[in-house]
Each structure stands twice: as C-alpha cells, then as structure tokens.
Amino acid sequence: MFEKVLADNTSYPEKLRFYAFYRFLSKKLKSASSIDANDIQSELVEWVRVIYNLTENTIFNTSKDFLEALLSIEKLSKFDSPILDTLTNRPGLVLSRISEDQLVEEKIKAHLILRSDQWKQTILEAEKQTFFDDNKKRPFFDGQIGFLLNFSGILEYYREHGDCKWEMDQNSIYFANFEKYAQSAGAVFDLLQHNSSDINYIWERAVLSKGEYFTQRGQDRYNLLSSRSTKHNIDRDHSWKRLLRIGSAYMKREETSTKIEERQSYIKAVLDDTDFDVYDVKRSLQKICDKALASNSLVKWREHFIQHPELFKDCKQGFILKNENEFVLFKEAQRNHTQYELYTRVIEIKLKQDKSLIRPFKHLKYQEVMSSAIPASLKIEGWRYESSDYHFEISKAPKNFVVLLKNGSSNHYPQKFTDVLEGNGLQRKHITDEETGDEAVHYEISSLTSVDDVISQLIQTCSSLRSIENE
C-alpha cells in the first residue's frame, strides 16, 4: 500500500485506509509513554479490519465524498478507546459519507467479537467467505455479512436492545443459526464461480421461486443480479452484495429498509427450504425450482424465468423493464440497445424445442428492436405456396397477443388458403399506407392472451396448412 501511495496509484478506499493506518500509529506514538508492541498490534489489527470493512462497502464517487469520509475516520481516531469499544459504547455514532448499513453491521459485530473468542473466530471466517471471479479466488462477502446477522435473528435483537447481551442459552441458538447460514451462503456463492451462466442461473431461479428479489434502477427498471460484469457499475450498484446489506435505513427510512429485507427474505427462504442441501447445492436448487413449477401457483412471468434460463442469458447486464403494459429484456442497460419482449421470446424458446410443430414453415426468427417505438416480435417463415412466400408475425400488446399471417410477395391469397385461415379464427385485415395509398392485406387474430394460447393457435393453424400443402 505504501508503494501504491508513493506511485499515486490508489483508489479512494485505499487512500482512506492508508490515512487510517498512519493516523493510528501517529496517535499511539504520541500518547504512549511506553509502548507494548503486542497490545498495539492487536488493537491495530481490529482498527484496520473495521476501517477496511467500512471503506470497502461504501461507494465514493467524488473528492467531496472522499474528504467527508476522511474526516469521519479522523473523528473515529480521536476516541481514546479501542475501536471495538468505541463501536459498542456509542450506539448513536454516525459517520458522514460512510455507509450507514455497514456502520450498523460493524457495531453489532463489535458486540459479538467482544463477547467471546468463539464469536470472533466465526465472524472473521464469515467475512472471508470466497467467491470466484475470473479464476481468482477473492473474498465475496469482503467484510459485509449483515444478511447473516439478519437471517440468524441477531439484527432483530440488536434493534430491540441496542446490544447483544443475551443469556447463555440464547447464545448457543444465535451462534448455531449464524454458523448455519454462513455455511449455506458460502456454499452457494462458491458454486456460482465467476458467472451464473456456468450453473444455468439456478441460484437466481431458485430465489425467484420464493419471491421477486430484484434491485431497482429507476421507474419500472430492475436488475436480475445475474451478471458479474462491471459495466454500468453493476458490481457496485446491482449485485448480490447490494441486496445482502443490512437495511439500517430503518432508523430514518423505514420503507426503504423494509423493501431491502423483504427481498432478502426470499434468499433466506431458499436456504431454509427442506430440499436445500449444502453438500449438493446445484441439485437441491433445481429441486426447489421443479417443486415451484409443479405447484402451478406462480405468476406467469416468474414461471417463465424459472423454467427457461435462456431469459437470464438474454439480459447480458441483468436489466429488465417491467410494468403492467410491457416486459422487456435488455441486452445492455438502456432502451437504445437491442432488446427482446419476454412473452414472444418464450414462445420462440418453446417452439424451438420441436420445430416440426410449425411445419410447413421452416424457420424461427426473432425480430429484436432498439427502441420503444416498434415492438419486438417473432417471425415464423420459410414456406412457399402457389408462388408466394408466407410468414407469421407474433407481437405482444398490453393485454393480448397479435398474430399476423402475411403474404410477402402480393396481396393475393388462394381460396383454399383463406378458408383454412378463417376456419382457424384468423380474420382478413386491410391496411392502407397513409403516404402512398397502397393497400396491404393480411390475416390476424388478436384474442389470444397467453403464451400457451398462442402456441396452440400456431400448432393448429400450421397443421391445417399442411393439409392443403399435401393435397
């Protein structure tokens, strides 16, 4: 770190840690008439650990953020007591530009570490839980284990009492719960390795089977937490680490805290599921998904995501748009990049599983778009009949699907052809171009409201078309 500082090659968090390290030593050297190296080292280790946790799990975007955080570290350094005593004896302590969530977590951990060596070792081990990234083993929790305190009931106790001074019989219960969740969560995040796609997004799908866990970015825009990319700040702002923070905002912003911890509860529900197996995580998560799908109790969009991991893969940065009128899958983070519509994409995935169902048509082609002006759609093409090429176009309206069948070369539809279409519920439509006055004719059905309805309609219509092709 000293060499990085000399080379002016440090981030804001690293600068703050460097300052904290030397501020501690400077204070000790000035105040101590005689120095016990062992005592200083023990106190220094705790000081550095707490400062690391606070700075690693706080986002600093500007020099003003940095300055305010530095002044907060200076404030901490002026207390005469060791850092753990400072945190336990000052429950109302607030530090400017330091994550309130992380500060509350450090206060709780200070109580536990001072309670016993057993708690100390267990907390230190949990903070170092690893997560694989680009084939390099690095800490994933990295000092942030607030969700373990939440899941084990310790957070609730601290909020009610302001300490962790429970009775010994309660201590064994809290300790066992903490160890259980630390082991379970460690097994899950080790399994993910550097990308959820390696395990077919089974973790995200299992959590979604319990509830809608997504983080939010603006109105109607959410993130699936399925990407490890650092693009668009996903590593900081849209990640499992963000979701797993303590909701310390309960002090001032209760609604925000409630939302955070409600979403965390879906993670806890997976770890608490009777089918979850810490020794066979992948298979047990798949079992949880299968049971949820078999229950037929899920809203359709959640069912689709759990059943089709391809939908997670489509969202390269994890972003989606979801409201009452539309459900869009973004390849990137913005609407001006390539995007899919959820339900038509599901239709494509299902039809690809057996393309014989769409004969006499040969090809499925998804029409991606890059704006909200034109809806994404699915084309089913590759059939020529009586010198004309025909194709289906399927798009999603707010409350229904629109299925079109078009003649790509003329407005002429043979009588046998029209009889089949009208017999299957499609109606003839005329569209006039406002600029040229040219008229285009197609057949359409817009009464279908579910993916299964559309697929049944396509299978039935294609079967009838095969019959006239074979005459």
Stockholm file with secondary structure:
# STOCKHOLM 1.0

chainA/1-471         MFEKVLADNTSYPEKLRFYAFYRFLSKKLKSASSIDANDIQSELVEWVRVIYNLTENTIFNTSKDFLEALLSIEKLSKFDSPILDTLTNRPGLVLSRISEDQLVEEKIKAHLILRSDQWKQTILEAEKQTFFDDNKKRPFFDGQIGFLLNFSGILEYYREHGDCKWEMDQNSIYFANFEKYAQSAGAVFDLLQHNSSDINYIWERAVLSKGEYFTQRGQDRYNLLSSRSTKHNIDRDHSWKRLLRIGSAYMKREETSTKIEERQSYIKAVLDDTDFDVYDVKRSLQKICDKALASNSLVKWREHFIQHPELFKDCKQGFILKNENEFVLFKEAQRNHTQYELYTRVIEIKLKQDKSLIRPFKHLKYQEVMSSAIPASLKIEGWRYESSDYHFEISKAPKNFVVLLKNGSSNHYPQKFTDVLEGNGLQRKHITDEETGDEAVHYEISSLTSVDDVISQLIQTCSSLRSIENE
#=GR chainA/1-471 SS CHHHHHTTCCCHHHHHHHHHHHHHHHHHHHHCSSCCHHHHHHHHHHHHHHHHHHHHTSCCCSHHHHHHHHHHHHHHHTSSSCHHHHHHHCTTCCCTTSCHHHHHHHHHHHHHHHHCHHHHHHHHHHHTCEEEETTEEEESSTTCCHHHHHHTTHHHHHHHHSSCCCCHHHHHHHHHHHHHHHHHHHHHHHHHTTCGGGGTTHHHHHHHTTCCCCEECSTTEEECSCCCCCGGGHHHHSSHHHHTSCCGGGGTCHHHHHHHHHHHHHHHHHHHSTTCCTTSHHHHHHHHHHHHHHHTCSCHHHHHHHHCTHHHHHCTTCEEEESSSCEEEESSSSTTSCEEEHHHHHHHHHHHTCGGGGTTCCEEEEECBSSSSSCCEEEEEEEEETTEEEEEEEEECSSSEEEEEEESSCSCCCHHHHHHHHHTTCEEEEEECTTTCCEEEEEEECCCCSHHHHHHHHHHHHHHHHHHHTC
#=GC SS_cons         CHHHHHTTCCCHHHHHHHHHHHHHHHHHHHHCSSCCHHHHHHHHHHHHHHHHHHHHTSCCCSHHHHHHHHHHHHHHHTSSSCHHHHHHHCTTCCCTTSCHHHHHHHHHHHHHHHHCHHHHHHHHHHHTCEEEETTEEEESSTTCCHHHHHHTTHHHHHHHHSSCCCCHHHHHHHHHHHHHHHHHHHHHHHHHTTCGGGGTTHHHHHHHTTCCCCEECSTTEEECSCCCCCGGGHHHHSSHHHHTSCCGGGGTCHHHHHHHHHHHHHHHHHHHSTTCCTTSHHHHHHHHHHHHHHHTCSCHHHHHHHHCTHHHHHCTTCEEEESSSCEEEESSSSTTSCEEEHHHHHHHHHHHTCGGGGTTCCEEEEECBSSSSSCCEEEEEEEEETTEEEEEEEEECSSSEEEEEEESSCSCCCHHHHHHHHHTTCEEEEEECTTTCCEEEEEEECCCCSHHHHHHHHHHHHHHHHHHHTC
//
